[in-house]
Amino acid sequence: ERLLQLHEDGDGRVVFFCGAGISYPARLPDFAGLVKKLYQALSVTPNAVQQATIKARQFDTAIGLLEADVVGGRETVRRAMAAILAPDLTAPNASTTHEALLTLGQNRQGRMRLITTNFDRLFEHAMASKSLSPPAGTPSPSRGKPRPPRRTGVRPTGTAPPAWRHAAAPSRRRSAW
C-alpha cells in the first residue's frame, strides 16, 4: 500500500527498473540467451577465455571478445544482434507490459520514472503503436553529447525515449552504432 501511495503522490520516489523479463512475451532472450544465440548465429565455438567469461556472467565482455574474433568484427556481431533482438510482435501480449509501464512510469508532472537495461527497442515500439510522445525534457541519443564507447564495445546510448537505457541494439536501418 505504501508503494502505491508513493507512486500516486508523484513525488519522484518510485522508479520502475525493467529487465529482460518484460520482453519475454515478444520471444526475446535474456542477456545470457543473447550471448549464446550470437555465438551460435556466427558459428563460433567459444574458446577457453570466452567460456570463462560467459560462465562468470560477464556477458558484455563475452560480446566484446566475440567481436574481436569474427571476420567483420563489431559490424558483423551487431548485425547478428539486431536480427536476434527483432521481437515477435505477433506473439500474444508482446508489448503489453511495456505499454503499461509507460503509463505507470510517468508521474503527474509528466516525467518518466523508468530505467531499463534492455537492448531491445520494445519501449519505442510501444510508444509508436500508442502514438505516445516522449515526455517533455526526456533526453535522447540524438540530442546532447554522446557518451564514449565502453571498453567492451557495448556502448551506452544515453537516454532513449522514453527511458534511460543502458544500451540498445542497433536498429536494422543502421549498419552499426
N, C-alpha and C positions, 0 to 999 in steps of 0.2 A: 504494500500500500504506500509506503514511504517513497519508493522509487516512482510509482505512478504520480504521486503528488509533486515530487521534484520535477518530473517531466512536464506535468500540467502547468506548473508555475512558470516554466520557461526561463528560468534564471541562468541557464547555461551549465548547470551542474550535471546534466545527463548527456552522455555522449555514447553513440552506438558504435561499437567496434565490430566489424564484419570480416569474417574469414572465408575460406574456400567452401565451407559447408553451405553457405547460402546459394552457391552456384551449382550444387549437385543436381537440382532438378533439371538444369539445362544440359545435363550429362557431361559436365566438365570435371577434370581431375583436380585433386588437391595438389600441393606443391611436389610431394613425393611422386605422385602419379604422373605429373607433368614431366619430371626429370626422366622417369622410366620410359614414358612414351617418346620423349625426344631421342634418347639413345636408340630405342627400337626403330623409330622412323628414319633415323640416319644410318641404320645398320652398323652401329658401333657397339662393341662389347667393351664395357668399362674395364680399364686396366686396374692394377692394384691401387694406385693412388686415387683414381676416380671411385673405385668401390669403397675405399676407406672414407672418402668424403661423403658419399651417399649414405653409408652406414652411420656416420656421425650426424646425419641430417643437415649437412651444410649444403643445401640444395643450390643456392646461388653460386657457390664456388664450383659445384659439380657442373653447372651450366657453363661457367667460365672456362673450366678445363675442357669441356666438350668443344667449345668454340675454338680453342687453341688446337684441337685435334683433328678437325674435319676440313676437307677441302672447301674453300669458300668461307671458312671461319664463321664469324659473327652473323653475316648476312644469311648464310645457309641455315644456321641454327634458328635465327629469328623468323625466317620463312616457315620452317617446320613448326615453330612455337605458335605462330599465327594460325596455322592450319589446325593444330591440336586444340587451341583455345577458341575455335569457332563454335559457339554454342548451338545446341539443337533447340531452336526456338519453337519447334513444333511439339516438343515434349510438354506434357501436362505441367502447368504452373512454372514454366521455365524462368520467368522473371517476376512472378507474383510477389515473392519475398522482397525483391529489390524495389518494386513499386511501393509496397507497404512501408519499407524502411525510408524511402524518400519522403513519404508523408510524415512518418513518426520522427524522422531525424531533423525536421525543421522546427525551430522554436517560434514563438509568437512574433519575434522581430524579423522573421524570415531568414535567420541564419541557420545554415546547415550544421548539424552536430553529429557528423557521421565520419568515421575513418574506416578505410578498407585496405587490406593487404592484398587484395585480389589483383591478378594480372588481367583478367577478362574485362570486357567493356559492357557488362550487362547493366550497370547503373546508367550508362549513356543510352543504351537501348531502351531501358525502361522510361527514361526521360523523353526520348523521342516518340515512343509509342503512346505516351500520355500527353504529348505536346507540352511538356513542362520546360520551363526556362531555369537556368541555374539561378540560385538565389543571388540577390544583389550583393556585390562585393566579393563573390566567390572567385578566387584566383584560378587561372587556367594555364596549361603549358604554353599557350600561345601568347600569354601576357607575362610581363615580368622577366626577370633574369633566369635563364635555365640553370639547373644545378649541374655540376660536373659529373662525368660518369664515375661510378664506383669501380674499384679495382677489379671486381669480379665480372664486370660487363653488364650486370643487371642494373639499369640506370633508373633512378628515381625520376619521375617525370614532373614532379611538382604537384600541385593540386589540380586534379582534373575534375571539372564539374561532374557531379555535384558533391564530390567528397575528396578528402585527402587520400591520395593513392600512393602507396609505397612504390609501386612500379606498374607498368602496363604493357600488355602485349602490343607489338606493332600492329597498326591497322593493316588490313590486307591491301589497301591502296598504296601504302608506302613500302619500300623495299627494306628499310631498316630504320632504327631510331637515329 
